[in-house]
């Protein structure tokens, strides 16, 4: 249960940063604006940003690190099997982050390469692997039909909410 509280808090912090400190063109912010109206959103954003100013490192690197923490925690007991080859899902967040930064470095995707993002991701990945060591049998993520597997798959999908529309 403590693991899921930590995941919920980490996702909440990331959500607040995306909603009020990043561009209004992210998927999650566009959805939020549709719910509360652009006028109410701008008033709320102005109030929050003035009350709690954040530096750029927290605004641009912390959410990725928190996502890595969450996805690592939800992935710890899962593998993806490809024939006789097994990928430990715990490594997917690192692979994802390193790949994304490389794609940004070579201007293949939006964003800019930032070594601080890699450092945050690595630190939060190490934290997630150092805590909450559950002794559960490893399962194939794509064949598991339980609430934990659904939470794990959903945490992978959450990254789409940070997508920026051009």
Secondary structure by P-SEA (a helix, b strand, c coil): caaaaaaaaaaaaaaaaaacccccccaaaaaaaaaccaaaaaaaaaaaaaaccccccccccaaaaaaaaaaaaaaccbbbbcccccccccaaaaaaaaaaaaaaaaccccbbbbaaaaaaaaaaaaaaaaccccccccccccccccaaaaaaaaaaaccccccccc
